[in-house]
Amino acid sequence: MSKTVVITGANRGIGLSFTKLYLQRGYTVYAACRSASPELEGSGARIVDGVDVGTDEGLKTLVKALDGVTIDLLINNAGILRDERLGQLDIKTIREQFEVNALAPLRVTEALMAQLSDDAKIGLITSRMGSIADNTSGGRYGYRMSKAALNAAGRSLACDLKDRGIAVAILHPGLVGTEMIGGHGDITPDEAAERLVARIDELNLGNSGTFWHSNGQQLPW
C-alpha cells in the first residue's frame, strides 16, 4: 500500500517540487494550495485548492477534503515573507506572518492529528532567519519572529507526539530561488526539495524536534 503525504503551499516553489518528488516515489499526494497552478494541475496529485492556511475557512476546506484519509507524512510548507524595518514597522504584516508562518502549521497539525498514522512524520519548513543565535543582520521582524515561533512550536510538537511514535523535523531549505524571494537563490526549488526529503528520510524519534539545514548541518536556536 502506498504512503500518503499532505503538502501545504503545493502550487509553486518548494511545495511543487515536494509534490513532484513524492509522486515519483509512489506516494499518494494531497497538494493543498490557495489556487492550483497549471504545473500542479498536470502533476497527478490530488489537489485541494481554496486552502489559505491562515484562515478558518481555508483550514475547514482542508479538513473536509481529507476526511477519512490516513496521513503518513504531513509537510507544513506554506509560508509568506514580508519586510519590516525599524522605523518602518507594519504591524499588520507582522501579524499576517504570524498567522501563516507560525499559527497555521500548528493549527493544521492539530486539526489532522487524529488522522496521522502512529509512525507518521511531520515536516515544518522554517527558516534559518528564525534562529536567534544566528541573527547578525537584524530587520525582517515579522518573518524572523514568526519563524522563531514556529521553531518553538515544532519542539513542543516533538515532545507531545513522541508517545505516538510521531517525529517532527524543523527544516531550513537553504537560500532557494523561489518567487517569494524574487528568484535569487543558491539552489533551485527542486534541489532544495531533494535535500529536505533526505532530511525527512533521516528523521526519527532520536532527532525529532531538532533544527536542521537542508544540507545536513544542525542549526542553532
Long-range contacts (C-beta under 8 A, 24 or more apart in sequence): 2-26, 2-27, 2-28, 3-27, 3-28, 3-72, 3-73, 4-28, 4-29, 4-30, 4-69, 4-70, 4-71, 4-72, 4-73, 5-29, 5-30, 5-71, 5-72, 5-73, 5-74, 5-75, 6-30, 6-32, 6-66, 6-69, 6-71, 6-73, 6-74, 6-75, 6-112, 7-31, 7-32, 7-75, 7-77, 8-32, 8-33, 8-51, 8-53, 8-62, 8-75, 8-76, 8-77, 8-78, 8-104, 8-105, 8-108, 9-33, 9-53, 9-77, 9-78, 9-79, 10-40, 10-45, 10-47, 10-77, 11-35, 11-36, 11-37, 11-40, 11-49, 12-37, 12-39, 12-40, 12-178, 12-179, 13-176, 13-178, 13-179, 13-180, 13-189, 14-77, 14-125, 14-173, 14-176, 14-178, 14-189, 14-192, 14-193, 14-196, 15-75, 15-77, 15-78, 16-40, 16-43, 16-189, 17-188, 17-189, 17-190, 17-192, 17-193, 17-194, 18-75, 18-77, 18-193, 18-196, 18-197, 19-43, 19-45, 20-190, 20-193, 21-190, 21-193, 21-194, 21-197, 22-73, 22-197, 27-72, 27-73, 30-65, 30-66, 30-69, 32-62, 32-65, 32-78, 33-78, 34-58, 53-78, 53-100, 53-104, 53-105, 53-107, 53-108, 54-96, 54-99, 54-100, 54-103, 54-104, 59-104, 59-107, 59-108, 59-111, 62-108, 62-111, 62-112, 63-111, 63-112, 66-112, 66-115, 68-115, 69-115, 70-115, 70-116, 70-117, 71-112, 71-115, 71-116, 71-117, 71-120, 72-116, 72-117, 72-119, 72-120, 72-121, 73-120, 73-121, 73-122, 73-123, 73-200, 74-108, 74-109, 74-112, 74-116, 74-120, 74-121, 74-122, 74-123, 75-122, 75-123, 75-125, 75-200, 76-104, 76-105, 76-108, 76-109, 76-122, 76-123, 76-124, 76-125, 77-123, 77-125, 78-104, 78-105, 79-125, 79-127, 79-180, 80-180, 81-140, 81-143, 81-180, 81-181, 82-142, 82-143, 83-139, 83-140, 83-143, 84-139, 84-140, 84-141, 84-142, 85-139, 85-141, 86-138, 86-139, 86-141, 89-141, 90-142, 93-142, 94-141, 94-142, 94-145, 94-146, 95-142, 96-142, 97-142, 97-143, 97-145, 97-146, 98-142, 98-145, 98-146, 98-149, 100-146, 101-143, 101-146, 101-147, 101-149, 101-150, 102-146, 102-147, 102-149, 102-150, 102-153, 105-150, 105-153, 106-150, 106-153, 106-157, 109-157, 113-161, 116-161, 116-164, 116-166, 118-164, 118-165, 118-166, 119-165, 119-166, 120-165, 120-166, 121-166, 121-167, 121-168, 121-169, 121-200, 121-203, 122-157, 122-161, 122-166, 122-167, 122-168, 122-169, 123-168, 123-169, 123-171, 123-196, 123-200, 123-203, 124-150, 124-151, 124-153, 124-154, 124-157, 124-168, 124-169, 124-170, 124-171, 125-171, 125-173, 125-196, 126-150, 126-151, 126-154, 126-170, 126-171, 126-172, 126-211, 127-172, 127-173, 128-172, 128-213, 128-219, 131-211, 131-219, 131-220, 131-221, 132-221, 133-220, 133-221, 134-219, 134-220, 151-211, 151-221, 154-209, 154-211, 155-209, 157-209, 158-208, 158-209, 159-209, 162-205, 162-208, 165-205, 167-203, 167-204, 167-205, 167-207, 167-208, 168-203, 168-208, 168-209, 169-199, 169-200, 169-203, 169-208, 169-212, 170-209, 170-210, 170-211, 170-212, 171-196, 171-199, 171-200, 171-212, 171-213, 171-214, 172-211, 172-212, 172-213, 172-214, 172-219, 173-214, 174-213, 174-214, 174-215
